[in-house]
Amino acid sequence: MKEDRNPVIGRFCLVLSLAIALITIGLVILFDHYSLSASANGRVSLSPGGGLVSILIGASLLALVFRRIPAAIVLACLTSIIALVQVVLPRLPAADSLDFLAISEPLLLVVLLTELSLLAALYLRKGRLAGLVCGLAVVALGLLSLFSHWHPPLGAFSLGTIAESTIIVSPLAILLGLVLPCLHTIHLRDLPDFSSRLVLVGVFGIALTTITWHAMRVQNSNSLQDRAEVLAEQLKASSAATFSDDLALIRRLAERQLLLTGKPAQSEWAQEAQSYLNDFREIQLIGILDPSRQPAGVHSRGEQHRHWLNSFLRASDNQKWLDHVTRTGRPHLSPPEPDENGRMYAMIASPARAAVEKPWVVFAIIDLGDAYSSLLKHYDGDLSLKVYYRNIPIFDLSPNTARGTRIPLATRNTNTHHDSQWQIEVYTREGGLPATVLYLPPLVLFTGLVLSFLMMLSHLFWRESERRSHSLRKLNDTVNAHLARELSLRQTNERIMEFSRDILCSIDSRGLFTSINPAAEDILGYRPDQLIGEPYNLLIPDVDREATAEEMRKLMAGERQVTDGFRNHLRHRDGHIVTLSWTAEWSEEDQALFCVGRDMTDQLVAETLMREREQFFSLSPDMFCIVDLNSHFFELNNAFVDVLGYEREELLGASYMQLIHKDDRTRVEEAVSALIAGQTIRDLQVRVINRNRSEHWLELSATLSSDDLIYVAARDTTEIRHTQEKLRESEAVLKIAEKAARIGGWVVDVGTDRIRWSHVMFDIFEIPIGEVPALDEALRFYTPDSRETITNALNMCIQTGIPFDEEVQVRTRLGRLRWVRAIGQAVKNEDGRIVEIQGGLQDITASHQAMEQIRRFSERQAIIFESITDAFFTLDREWRFTYVNRRSEELLKESRDALLGNTLWEMFPAAQGSEFERHYQLAMATGKSVSFEAYYAPLDTWMEVSAYPSDEGLAVYYRSINERKQAQKKLEDTMAELERSNRELQDFAFVASHDLQEPLRKIQAFSDRLLTRSDSFDDQEQDYLQRMQSAARRMQSLIQDLLTYSRVTTRALPLSVCDTNRILGEVLQDMETSITRVNAVIETRPLPTVKGDATQLRQVFQNLLSNAVKFHKPGQSPHILVYPEDSTDHHWTLVVSDNGVGFDQCYVEKLFQPFQRLHKQAFPGSGIGLAIVKKILDRHGATVSVESEVDHGTTFRIHFPTSNQMKGRSND
């Protein structure tokens, strides 16, 4: 009993699946590396060096598994050498470009241990022990490498170059270490019974798993990059807008000092500077530089900012920068510089010219880190971000992130100012990848590999169980067969000896018969008892005794094991000679020769007859065969074999009905029936199929012999039938061609004037077929003018033999006029005398009519080209003018006669090398029409041209578009004026943001001071002061509302996909106090995403929900619903509904106008909120509708397009 093979199967399956996995993972790594462009962000390809090593290790394991020992040895040595080169070569100074092929030293050790185990399994008797030692070492390295991902001090043992590769390579190394002790066993033991289907199943499962793993990596990388692109673009837009606002702010502050005669009053400047520090968080210091660059009126948030200012002013480069600011007269942003703590600041400076002194400078210091932090205060993602100024780090979103190789995701360059260059870089670190990105793909990979291994293992176990079951059944069948055979042989031997027609005998070493069967009496005339004990040579004539004795000697001496087919002659009892063929074998055990002799007399006669018949068959050029009544070939000659293309042995005994065409088999069966009935078959036409599936027509003659064999003689008529068929086809084609071309043939006998016509001639003259006219009557069918022409040509041909070819007109018997082409030539006899005129007559009426139509069409076309308003001309393939209409003469200022026949380039040399030549050459070369606009300077004309190529050349339509170009120029001037107006509108927004608010602040400040002295004012004066304060507050509120309204476009960010549920949640959180105060109930449902500006969408939710909470009925808590409806692939609707006071539906049109209020007395407000909502929704391509009823609440419906409908929409 063999040992249990289950462990062998498990080891085999484990090694096979691991080898396939290593190869597929290596191939995917190489594909990922070489398909990833160098400029691609957001992805790090795994090391191609590791992928190459993985493929080589997998290939060497496959070679061992499939017993390709030389290949396994070569691959093991090659893998070790390549791994050593990958470690040593990239470290050489001259091989820096090969860094991408480098592998780590621990991975090199794993490779060497693996290949050492493989070689030990092949060459060492204790290879399993060597594999166990190496396997334990590899498993230890794999575990240390895996733990190094979470425990950095173990980083020296990492098998991968990056974290992602370490998580993949370490488990593979552990699996590899587990299979190394199995290599020796797999090499020595028999392979399990497996099929190619097992390998295909394993390859398919593992390849599918590996591709899925790779696809997940790519998908995660693309998702990270998309998020980074959005973050970088938003920060670029918001930072540019913020710095632009700060520059404009300081410019306006400087411009207000233009009318001053010197430094402003200390109190006024202090109040204004403090207001700037209060209003703008990023400004840390504000002040004035006098003409000598000394600071005056400096106000700051802390002393460190003053230290930074002093350090900034001491630098000579910064003094040059201030000179540049003064010289240009425009606000500038300085290059960033750090303070003593490394925090980056920059100065914004704007010159202000006093009326009596040299220019002085208003400046402010902004904290760049604080500015960028405020722009990103709402960002809570897991990406890192860094801002550079000319490669100097300015801001880092996550400075405490663990160090590691950065994975760049997105980069944006922004020109904050004309001499400032800033760069935004969004990245992530290997250690900072999200858990789903880092762990989910490896989890999917190894889960799939385990499932593939289990699937292969189950298949192998099934194959092994089938093999064992089959072996047991086969063994049982063999035992039963041996037992049955032994019994059968015993019985058969007895019957053979009794009933065999051949002589069965045994002869001892002395040459005496020891046994002989009864067949000896039939063949030799002696009974067995008469021959037993007698020498065998008693029966052999003298001529065969020596050869027979020599043959027996060789058998007894062991020089020959068996004699088969040995012939000799024996003398019959009555004296005639009998020929026998002997088969004999010497038995050492019985010391006897056992012989079988067959009477060959009848066979020799049959062989002679057969040779004669074969000679007849082979020498005859005709096809002969003999078949039986069961449709089988009995004999056939070489001619028959050559036609059918089969080997003779293939046909003998085969059914001839399989070679008969299926449509002819019934006729063959009927012919066989006729033969059986006593008839003879002659000239039967049938088709047979040869070996190449080609048809052959055979003409058969057959007769049935007395021995029930059919003798068949055949002749291959395929070529004859093909020739006849081609002849019939040629005649049919000729008739069709004559009829299609309407060409008739005619012959005139010169001696008798009798004529002969083909069928088409009767059709042309509309005469019944067969009614051939006489020559004179036939000539009368021609019109008078044509009759004279054809008569003269016919007479000339009869007299001189000169052929003729004339186009003439005839009138048919039915009176129709037709144009015909008559061709004739003389036919001479052997004496050279003209005996006949023969020729053809073709009806060419249709071609004459077509030519006439072409002529009339050409005339109409010329009239059309002359009457169209566009200019038109045509050119041939040599660029020569072939047609020019009247409008072309006017535009080109050249006459038609001067242009026709000359080339375009000769008449208009300035067109060479211009747009005209380029487009004309393109149309000619490609055969496709072109349309373009171009200016031709010599004619001072803009032209709109369409050119259409053809086989004849080029057709060109064109017109003057001078008037349109002039209108286009006016439109461009208008657009420039509109841009200038927009810039002025933005300046107004800056004026509103500070210049209009500054006087109000002073009014409020002075009124506050006056109110502190209210004892000196009477009641009326105090009332005036309070009214003044109230009016100032309302004015400031209106200015803030106007500024918010204008910033819908001036501070807008690029549109991106926004999570409306998150935005709504943040708004509800901000409104928590006001919601709680009125006991409002707000019900929300999940909302779809929308492509928009998150900040502005937040304003929409804020204004709508604030109004719903504010405008509620006294004594009733607000109940507000927020939900989506009508969601489709193209749009969805946001519904905000409340149970508030509502309003009359007739006021809907006024609702979205700025400063329009419907409840002025009952509720406070400015009336700007819904106007802002309307403007934001217009920018997002959304529409809003309102339904309201007094005391029954209000419902707002906002119809958003889906994200894919807004793709490509840019910032308004």
Stockholm file with secondary structure:
# STOCKHOLM 1.0

chainA/1-1212         MKEDRNPVIGRFCLVLSLAIALITIGLVILFDHYSLSASANGRVSLSPGGGLVSILIGASLLALVFRRIPAAIVLACLTSIIALVQVVLPRLPAADSLDFLAISEPLLLVVLLTELSLLAALYLRKGRLAGLVCGLAVVALGLLSLFSHWHPPLGAFSLGTIAESTIIVSPLAILLGLVLPCLHTIHLRDLPDFSSRLVLVGVFGIALTTITWHAMRVQNSNSLQDRAEVLAEQLKASSAATFSDDLALIRRLAERQLLLTGKPAQSEWAQEAQSYLNDFREIQLIGILDPSRQPAGVHSRGEQHRHWLNSFLRASDNQKWLDHVTRTGRPHLSPPEPDENGRMYAMIASPARAAVEKPWVVFAIIDLGDAYSSLLKHYDGDLSLKVYYRNIPIFDLSPNTARGTRIPLATRNTNTHHDSQWQIEVYTREGGLPATVLYLPPLVLFTGLVLSFLMMLSHLFWRESERRSHSLRKLNDTVNAHLARELSLRQTNERIMEFSRDILCSIDSRGLFTSINPAAEDILGYRPDQLIGEPYNLLIPDVDREATAEEMRKLMAGERQVTDGFRNHLRHRDGHIVTLSWTAEWSEEDQALFCVGRDMTDQLVAETLMREREQFFSLSPDMFCIVDLNSHFFELNNAFVDVLGYEREELLGASYMQLIHKDDRTRVEEAVSALIAGQTIRDLQVRVINRNRSEHWLELSATLSSDDLIYVAARDTTEIRHTQEKLRESEAVLKIAEKAARIGGWVVDVGTDRIRWSHVMFDIFEIPIGEVPALDEALRFYTPDSRETITNALNMCIQTGIPFDEEVQVRTRLGRLRWVRAIGQAVKNEDGRIVEIQGGLQDITASHQAMEQIRRFSERQAIIFESITDAFFTLDREWRFTYVNRRSEELLKESRDALLGNTLWEMFPAAQGSEFERHYQLAMATGKSVSFEAYYAPLDTWMEVSAYPSDEGLAVYYRSINERKQAQKKLEDTMAELERSNRELQDFAFVASHDLQEPLRKIQAFSDRLLTRSDSFDDQEQDYLQRMQSAARRMQSLIQDLLTYSRVTTRALPLSVCDTNRILGEVLQDMETSITRVNAVIETRPLPTVKGDATQLRQVFQNLLSNAVKFHKPGQSPHILVYPEDSTDHHWTLVVSDNGVGFDQCYVEKLFQPFQRLHKQAFPGSGIGLAIVKKILDRHGATVSVESEVDHGTTFRIHFPTSNQMKGRSND
#=GR chainA/1-1212 SS CCCCCHHHHHHHHHHHHHHHHHHHHHHHHHHHHHHSCTTCCSCCCCCHHHHHHHHHHHHHHHHHHTTCHHHHHHHHHHHHHHHHHHHHGGGSGGGGGGGGGCCCHHHHHHHHHHHHHHHHHHHCTTHHHHHHHHHHHHHHHHHHHHHHTTCGGGGGGCSSSSHHHHHHHHHHHHHHHHHTTHHHHHHHSCCCCCCHHHHHHHHHHHHHHHHHHHHHHHHHHHHHHHHHHHHHHHHHHHHHHHHHHHHHHHHHHHHTTTTCSSSCCHHHHHHHHHHHHHHCTTEEEEEEECTTSCEEEEEESSHHHHHHHHHHHHCHHHHHHHHHHHHHTSCEECCCEECTTSCEEEEEEEEECCSSSCCEEEEEEEEHHHHHHHHTTTCCCSCEEEEEETTEEEEESCTTSCCCCEEEEEEEEEEEETTEEEEEEEEEEGGGSCHHHHHHHHHHHHHHHHHHHHHHHHHHHHHHHHHHHHHHHHHHHHHHHHHHHHHHHHHHHHHHHHHCSSEEEEEETTSBEEEECTHHHHHHSCCHHHHTTSBGGGSSCHHHHHHHHHHHHHHHHTSCSEEEEEEEEEECTTSCEEEEEEEEEEETTTTEEEEEEEECHHHHHHHHHHHHHHHHHHHCSSEEEEEETTSBEEEECHHHHHHHTSCHHHHTTSBGGGTBCTTTHHHHHHHHHHHHTTCCEEEEEEEEECTTSCEEEEEEEEEECTTSEEEEEEEECHHHHHHHHHHHHHHHHHHHHHHHHTEEEEEEETTTCCEEECHHHHHHHTCCTTCCCCHHHHHTTBCHHHHHHHHHHHHHHHHHCCCEEEEEEEECTTSCEEEEEEEEEEEECTTSCEEEEEEEEEECHHHHHHHHHHHHHHHHHHHHHHHSSSEEEEEETTSBEEEECHHHHHHHTCCHHHHBTSBHHHHCGGGTTSHHHHHHHHHHHHCCCEEEEEEEGGGTEEEEEEEEECSSEEEEEEEECHHHHHHHHHHHHHHHHHHHHHHHHHHHHHIIIIITHHHHHHHHHHHHHHHHTGGGSCHHHHHHHHHHHHHHHHHHHHHHHHHHHHHHHHTCCCCEEECHHHHHHHHHHHTHHHHHHTTCEEEECCCCCEEECHHHHHHHHHHHHHHHHHSCCTTSCCEEEEEEESCCSSEEEEEEECCSCCCCGGGHHHHTSTTCCSCTTTSCCCSCHHHHHHHHHHHTTCEEEEEECTTSCEEEEEEEECGGGGTTCCCC
#=GC SS_cons          CCCCCHHHHHHHHHHHHHHHHHHHHHHHHHHHHHHSCTTCCSCCCCCHHHHHHHHHHHHHHHHHHTTCHHHHHHHHHHHHHHHHHHHHGGGSGGGGGGGGGCCCHHHHHHHHHHHHHHHHHHHCTTHHHHHHHHHHHHHHHHHHHHHHTTCGGGGGGCSSSSHHHHHHHHHHHHHHHHHTTHHHHHHHSCCCCCCHHHHHHHHHHHHHHHHHHHHHHHHHHHHHHHHHHHHHHHHHHHHHHHHHHHHHHHHHHHHTTTTCSSSCCHHHHHHHHHHHHHHCTTEEEEEEECTTSCEEEEEESSHHHHHHHHHHHHCHHHHHHHHHHHHHTSCEECCCEECTTSCEEEEEEEEECCSSSCCEEEEEEEEHHHHHHHHTTTCCCSCEEEEEETTEEEEESCTTSCCCCEEEEEEEEEEEETTEEEEEEEEEEGGGSCHHHHHHHHHHHHHHHHHHHHHHHHHHHHHHHHHHHHHHHHHHHHHHHHHHHHHHHHHHHHHHHHHCSSEEEEEETTSBEEEECTHHHHHHSCCHHHHTTSBGGGSSCHHHHHHHHHHHHHHHHTSCSEEEEEEEEEECTTSCEEEEEEEEEEETTTTEEEEEEEECHHHHHHHHHHHHHHHHHHHCSSEEEEEETTSBEEEECHHHHHHHTSCHHHHTTSBGGGTBCTTTHHHHHHHHHHHHTTCCEEEEEEEEECTTSCEEEEEEEEEECTTSEEEEEEEECHHHHHHHHHHHHHHHHHHHHHHHHTEEEEEEETTTCCEEECHHHHHHHTCCTTCCCCHHHHHTTBCHHHHHHHHHHHHHHHHHCCCEEEEEEEECTTSCEEEEEEEEEEEECTTSCEEEEEEEEEECHHHHHHHHHHHHHHHHHHHHHHHSSSEEEEEETTSBEEEECHHHHHHHTCCHHHHBTSBHHHHCGGGTTSHHHHHHHHHHHHCCCEEEEEEEGGGTEEEEEEEEECSSEEEEEEEECHHHHHHHHHHHHHHHHHHHHHHHHHHHHHIIIIITHHHHHHHHHHHHHHHHTGGGSCHHHHHHHHHHHHHHHHHHHHHHHHHHHHHHHHTCCCCEEECHHHHHHHHHHHTHHHHHHTTCEEEECCCCCEEECHHHHHHHHHHHHHHHHHSCCTTSCCEEEEEEESCCSSEEEEEEECCSCCCCGGGHHHHTSTTCCSCTTTSCCCSCHHHHHHHHHHHTTCEEEEEECTTSCEEEEEEEECGGGGTTCCCC
//
